[in-house]
């Protein structure tokens, strides 16, 4: 067994340990401390894997006739997927470190660890069948978080959309895996079914209605953990991009650009902070899909960078809202709540992560959006214009949220004796996330080189597959 395999075993074992421990009579607070320790170790291990090239060449193949893989690697760790592992680990750490105790019981800790394990496994396979099974498992985990009768309507909405997405995904795989469908209408139909499944999961217009509903009236924490890793984008890169026609990719890009502008515009006029977060996620995740139009290596690298920056920045921004809501109750953006002097760390963190979402210079988001615009403007000028408009609207929406949540007259609870400040664990977690976004914005060389290498491999694979390779259940993203 190569050294890379031992690191993968460690990454998988850490969330599995928390899942197993949750079934024993361990105090909830001790279980939470264990989850924080395991998530921290997972972040460290994932960073080691992502920066050591010798650990990337990990492949496990099944038989070419296997229904699980169709000849593709069941387990795969390469340049493209290695950088996604710290994203999954970081989102888990953010969840267990800053979620208020009242919102994260034993079952919640088990679900967050299980959801992180499913996300990690998704990033480590190129098998279409396994991706389908993991996609269904992640949807089930998300639905289990909405089991409370108070969220019955949101559960039905999510079940309808994500259940439909899973069914379409499975049907599309069945069509493209059927023997003798190469270059036939059945192959095209199967690809379109997978495209629609990915668009529904990502919340791309016109399949977006479930996102603002679940963010506003459902459970915000599970919604963040389900949405921020953007498994729908991974499905697109692995299954759709290598075999789709240019026209199919252009349709995806146009719908994504429309969603980016539409979501940012609606976030600007919301009265609920939760609903504004939902529309901001729609806008940010749509920019990632727009970058997958594959018009150039630069544009694709920009989309992959936006994927990382949006996942971290949006996850942190929405967690700030959740932490603030635990102290103040539901947040109304039509009022100025004040309280900056009571929570300066939270306020500064919120603003910094919001600026990263807008592509502000000096943050990781700036690099992604600049590459996205520069790489696509010649081949697809509409993309550059739409990205700029979406970024401007996102900036206005973030500024409006910041002024409402932290500025204005002093919070009336300031003199009530209620402690509004962050705990040390919350403060350090938010500060660390901001430092990551700024550090990679100021010194992005290694990360940018990695995304360019992954982009070149994706485009090279697309050229090979569209020219001669047969359709199978997964798409190889590296050699």
MARMARLUM-256996 format. One record per residue (C-alpha): residue in three letters; x, y, z. Coordinates in steps of 0.1 Angstrom, whole numbers, padded with zeros to 4 digits, always signed. Each point is the difference from the previous one (the first is absolute). Layout:
ALAXYZ/...
***
This chain:
UNK+0000+0000+0000/UNK+0014+0034-0010/UNK+0005+0028+0024/UNK-0029+0019-0016/UNK-0024-0028+0011/UNK+0010+0003+0036/UNK-0009+0037-0001/UNK-0033-0007-0016/UNK-0007-0026+0027/UNK+0007+0026+0027/UNK-0023+0026-0017/UNK-0028-0025-0001/UNK+0006-0013+0035/UNK-0003+0034+0018/UNK-0037+0007-0008/UNK-0007-0037+0003/UNK+0013+0001+0036/UNK-0025+0028+0009/UNK-0029-0019-0016/UNK+0009-0031+0019/UNK+0005+0019+0033/UNK-0034+0016-0003/UNK-0017-0034+0005/UNK+0017-0004+0034/UNK-0012+0018+0032/UNK+0025+0028-0003/UNK-0009+0035+0013/UNK-0010+0023-0028/UNK+0026+0026+0009/UNK+0028-0027+0001/UNK-0013-0013-0034/UNK+0001+0036-0013/UNK+0036+0004+0012/UNK+0009-0033-0017/UNK-0016+0012-0032/UNK+0020+0033+0001/UNK+0032-0019+0006/UNK-0007-0025-0028/UNK-0010+0028-0024/UNK+0031+0020+0008/UNK+0022-0031-0006/UNK-0019-0007-0033/UNK+0007+0036-0012/UNK+0037-0005+0008/UNK+0001-0034-0017/UNK-0019+0013-0031/UNK+0024+0029-0003/UNK+0030-0024+0001/UNK-0016-0021-0028/UNK-0008+0030-0021/UNK+0035+0015+0001/UNK+0021-0032-0004/UNK-0002-0011-0037/UNK+0014-0034+0007/UNK-0032-0008+0019/UNK-0023+0008-0029/UNK+0004-0031-0022/UNK-0026-0022+0018/UNK-0022-0022-0022/UNK-0022-0030+0007/UNK-0015-0016-0031/UNK-0027-0026-0002/UNK-0006-0024-0029/UNK-0009+0017-0033/UNK-0032-0019+0001/UNK-0008+0011+0036/UNK-0034+0017+0003/UNK+0016+0022+0027/UNK+0027+0017-0021/UNK-0004-0010-0036/UNK+0038-0003-0001/UNK+0007+0034+0017/UNK+0017+0005+0033/UNK-0022-0006+0030/UNK+0024+0019+0022/UNK+0021+0028-0016/UNK+0022+0027+0015/UNK+0016+0024-0025/UNK+0008+0036-0006/UNK-0036+0010-0004/UNK-0015-0018+0030/UNK+0029+0005+0025/UNK-0008+0037+0006/UNK-0036-0008+0006/UNK+0008-0021+0031/UNK+0009+0030+0022/UNK-0033+0016-0011/UNK-0020-0029+0014/UNK+0021-0002+0032/UNK-0001+0038+0005/UNK-0038+0001-0003/UNK-0004-0027+0026/UNK+0023+0018+0024/UNK-0019+0032-0006/UNK-0032-0018+0008/UNK+0010-0017+0032/UNK+0020+0029+0013/UNK-0024+0029-0003/UNK-0035-0015-0001/UNK-0018+0009+0033/UNK-0003-0028+0025/UNK-0038+0001-0001/UNK+0000-0006-0038/UNK+0024-0030+0001/UNK-0010-0029+0021/UNK+0012-0036-0002/UNK-0019-0007-0031/UNK+0012+0032-0016/UNK+0036-0009+0007/UNK-0005-0034-0015/UNK-0017+0015-0031/UNK+0028+0026-0006/UNK+0027-0026+0002/UNK-0020-0023-0023/UNK-0006+0028-0025/UNK+0037+0009+0000/UNK+0009-0037-0005/UNK-0024-0002-0030/UNK+0014+0033-0015/UNK+0036-0014+0005/UNK-0009-0032-0017/UNK-0017+0018-0029/UNK+0032+0020-0007/UNK+0020-0033-0001/UNK-0018-0018-0027/UNK-0006+0003-0037/UNK-0026-0028-0002/UNK-0034+0012-0011/UNK-0018-0027+0019/UNK+0018+0008+0032/UNK-0006+0037-0004/UNK-0037-0007-0005/UNK-0001-0021+0032/UNK+0019+0026+0020/UNK-0022+0028-0014/UNK-0031-0019+0012/UNK+0017-0006+0034/UNK+0008+0037+0004/UNK-0036+0010-0009/UNK-0013-0025+0026/UNK+0024+0014+0026/UNK-0013+0035-0007/UNK-0036-0011+0001/UNK+0006-0017+0034/UNK+0010+0034+0014/UNK-0035+0013-0010/UNK-0019-0027+0018/UNK-0014+0024+0026/UNK-0038+0005-0006/UNK+0007+0038-0001/UNK+0019-0005-0032/UNK-0025-0024-0017/UNK-0007+0023-0029/UNK+0037+0006-0007/UNK+0007-0037+0002/UNK-0026-0007-0027/UNK+0014+0027-0022/UNK+0036-0013+0004/UNK-0012-0036-0005/UNK-0018+0010-0032/UNK+0030+0018-0015/UNK+0029-0021+0012/UNK-0020-0032-0005/UNK-0008+0010-0036/UNK+0037+0009-0005/UNK+0011-0035+0013/UNK-0025-0017-0023/UNK+0011+0019-0030/UNK+0037-0006+0008/UNK-0007-0038+0002/UNK-0020+0000-0032/UNK+0027+0019-0018/UNK+0027-0024+0012/UNK-0021-0030-0011/UNK-0003+0015-0035/UNK+0037+0008-0005/UNK+0011-0033+0015/UNK-0023-0021-0023/UNK+0020-0020-0026/UNK+0000+0014-0035/UNK-0011+0036+0007/UNK+0032+0017-0012/UNK-0009+0030-0022/UNK-0037-0008+0001/UNK-0030+0022+0012/UNK-0001-0022+0031/UNK+0034+0012+0010/UNK-0010+0036-0005/UNK-0032-0005+0020/UNK+0020-0016+0029/UNK+0024+0029+0001/UNK-0028+0025+0001/UNK-0017-0019+0029/UNK+0033+0002+0019/UNK+0003+0037-0009/UNK-0035+0008+0014/UNK+0008-0021+0031/UNK+0031+0021+0007/UNK-0018+0033-0007/UNK-0028-0010+0025/UNK+0025-0009+0027/UNK+0019+0033-0006/UNK-0031+0021+0000/UNK+0004+0014-0035/UNK-0030+0019-0014/UNK-0026-0012-0007/UNK+0007-0028+0026/UNK+0008+0023+0029/UNK-0031+0004+0021/UNK+0010-0025+0027/UNK+0031+0019+0010/UNK-0015+0033+0013/UNK-0028-0020+0016/UNK+0022-0023+0020/UNK+0025+0027+0009/UNK-0028+0023+0013/UNK-0024-0024+0017/UNK+0020-0032+0004/UNK+0032-0007+0020/UNK+0028+0023-0011/UNK+0029-0020+0013/UNK-0008-0033-0019/UNK-0008+0021-0031/UNK+0034+0016+0001/UNK+0018-0033+0005/UNK-0019-0016-0029/UNK+0003+0029-0024/UNK+0035+0014+0005/UNK+0021-0029-0013/UNK-0019+0002-0033/UNK-0002-0037-0009/UNK-0020+0010-0030/UNK+0030+0018-0014/UNK+0021-0032+0006/UNK-0026-0020-0019/UNK+0002+0024-0029/UNK+0038-0001-0002/UNK+0003-0038+0003/UNK-0030-0012-0020/UNK-0012+0028-0023/UNK+0030+0022-0011/UNK+0021-0028-0016/UNK-0028-0012-0022/UNK-0025+0028-0006/UNK-0003+0019-0032/UNK+0010+0037-0002/UNK-0037+0009-0003/UNK-0009-0019+0031/UNK+0028+0018+0020/UNK-0011+0033-0014/UNK-0036-0005+0012/UNK+0014-0008+0035/UNK+0021+0031+0000/UNK-0029+0023-0012/UNK-0023-0014+0027/UNK+0027+0004+0026/UNK+0008+0036-0009/UNK-0036+0009+0002/UNK-0002-0016+0034/UNK+0031+0018+0012/UNK-0015+0034-0008/UNK-0036-0009+0010/UNK+0011-0014+0034/UNK+0022+0030+0008/UNK-0028+0024-0009/UNK-0025-0018+0022/UNK+0024-0002+0029/UNK+0002+0038-0002/UNK-0037+0005+0008/UNK-0007-0027+0026/UNK-0013+0009+0034/UNK+0011-0033+0016/UNK+0037-0006+0005/UNK-0005-0038-0004/UNK-0017+0005-0034/UNK+0027+0024-0011/UNK+0026-0027+0007/UNK-0020-0024-0021/UNK+0000+0023-0030/UNK+0037+0008+0005/UNK+0008-0037-0001/UNK-0020-0003-0032/UNK+0021+0028-0016/UNK+0034-0013+0012/UNK-0006-0036-0009/UNK-0013+0010-0035/UNK+0033+0018-0007/UNK+0018-0034+0004/UNK-0023-0016-0025/UNK+0006+0028-0024/UNK+0037-0006+0001/UNK-0006-0036-0011/UNK-0009+0012-0035/UNK+0036-0009-0008/UNK+0006+0028-0024/UNK+0036+0001+0011/UNK+0025-0013+0026/UNK+0000+0034+0018/UNK-0038+0001+0003/UNK-0002-0035+0013/UNK+0028+0006+0025/UNK-0020+0031+0011/UNK-0031-0020+0005/UNK+0019-0026+0021/UNK+0014+0028+0022/UNK-0034+0016+0004/UNK-0012-0034+0011/UNK+0025+0000+0029/UNK-0004+0037+0010/UNK-0038-0001-0002/UNK-0002-0032+0020/UNK+0021+0014+0028/UNK-0011+0036-0001/UNK-0037-0007-0003/UNK+0002-0028+0027/UNK+0016+0025+0024/UNK-0024+0028-0009/UNK-0031-0021+0006/UNK+0015-0014+0032/UNK+0004+0036+0012/UNK-0037+0005-0005/UNK-0007-0032+0019/UNK+0022+0010+0029/UNK-0016+0035+0001/UNK-0035-0015-0002/UNK+0007-0022+0030/UNK+0006+0032+0020/UNK-0026+0023-0014/UNK-0027-0021-0015/UNK-0012+0002-0036/UNK+0018+0028-0018/UNK-0020+0027-0019/UNK+0020+0019-0027/UNK-0024+0029+0000/UNK+0014+0012+0034/UNK+0034+0011+0012/UNK+0008-0023+0030/UNK+0033+0015+0011/UNK+0023-0019+0023/UNK+0034+0003-0018/UNK+0016+0011+0032/UNK-0012-0032+0017/UNK+0011-0024-0028/UNK+0028+0016-0020/UNK+0016-0033-0010/UNK-0033-0013-0014/UNK-0006+0032-0018/UNK+0034+0002-0016/UNK-0001-0037-0009/UNK-0034+0004-0016/UNK+0012+0030-0021/UNK+0032-0017-0010/UNK-0018-0032-0012/UNK-0026+0020-0017/UNK+0027+0020-0019/UNK+0016-0034-0010/UNK-0034-0009-0015/UNK+0001+0031-0021/UNK+0035-0006-0013/UNK+0016+0029+0020/UNK+0037+0005-0007/UNK+0022-0018+0025/UNK-0024-0029+0005/UNK-0001-0034-0017/UNK-0033+0009-0017/UNK+0017+0028-0019/UNK+0024-0024-0018/UNK-0028-0024-0010/UNK-0023+0027-0014/UNK+0029+0017-0018/UNK+0010-0032-0017/UNK-0036-0008-0008/UNK-0005+0033-0017/UNK+0034+0002-0018/UNK-0002-0035-0013/UNK-0036+0002-0013/UNK-0004+0035-0013/UNK+0015-0007-0034/UNK-0020-0032-0008/UNK-0031+0009+0020/UNK-0002+0038+0008/UNK-0034-0004+0017/UNK+0017-0020+0028/UNK+0024+0029+0008/UNK-0028+0025+0002/UNK-0023-0022+0020/UNK+0028-0009+0025/UNK+0007+0037+0006/UNK-0037+0009+0005/UNK-0005-0030+0024/UNK+0031+0011+0020/UNK-0012+0036+0002/UNK-0035-0011+0012/UNK+0016-0025+0025/UNK+0021+0028+0014/UNK-0031+0022+0005/UNK-0019-0028+0016/UNK+0029-0008+0024/UNK+0005+0036+0009/UNK-0038+0004+0007/UNK+0001-0031+0023/UNK+0031+0012+0018/UNK-0015+0035+0007/UNK-0033-0016+0012/UNK+0015-0026+0022/UNK+0029+0019+0017/UNK-0005+0038-0005/UNK-0024+0025+0013/UNK-0012+0007+0035/UNK+0015-0021+0028/UNK-0017-0034+0005/UNK-0027+0002+0027/UNK+0014-0032+0015/UNK+0033+0017+0006/UNK-0010+0010+0035/UNK-0022-0030+0008/UNK+0028-0021+0014/UNK-0003-0025-0029/UNK+0034-0011-0014/UNK+0001+0007-0037/UNK+0037-0005-0006/UNK+0015-0030-0017/UNK+0014-0030+0018/UNK+0038-0005-0005/UNK-0007-0030-0022/UNK-0024+0020-0022/UNK+0023+0030-0003/UNK+0031-0020-0009/UNK-0019-0020-0026/UNK-0013+0031-0018/UNK+0034+0017+0002/UNK+0017-0031-0014/UNK-0024-0001-0029/UNK+0005+0037-0008/UNK+0038-0005+0001/UNK-0003-0029-0024/UNK-0020+0020-0025/UNK+0024+0030+0002/UNK+0032-0021+0001/UNK-0009-0018-0032/UNK-0011+0033-0015/UNK+0034+0016+0007/UNK+0022-0031-0007/UNK-0020-0021-0025/UNK+0028-0016-0020/UNK-0003-0036+0010/UNK-0038-0001+0000/UNK-0002+0017-0034/UNK+0025-0023-0015/UNK-0019-0030+0012/UNK-0033+0013-0015/UNK+0017+0007-0033/UNK+0015-0035-0001/UNK-0034-0015+0008/UNK-0017+0021-0027/UNK+0025-0011-0026/UNK-0006-0036+0009/UNK-0038+0004-0001/UNK+0001+0016-0034/UNK+0025-0026-0013/UNK-0023-0028+0012/UNK-0029+0017-0017/UNK+0018+0001-0033/UNK+0008-0037+0003/UNK-0035-0011+0010/UNK-0019+0021-0025/UNK+0023-0012-0028/UNK+0001-0038+0006/UNK-0006-0013+0035/UNK-0032-0020+0009/UNK-0025+0013+0024/UNK+0003-0017+0034/UNK-0013+0007+0035/UNK+0027+0024+0011/UNK+0025+0025-0015/UNK+0037-0001+0007/UNK+0013+0034+0010/UNK+0037-0007+0002/UNK+0025-0024-0015/
***
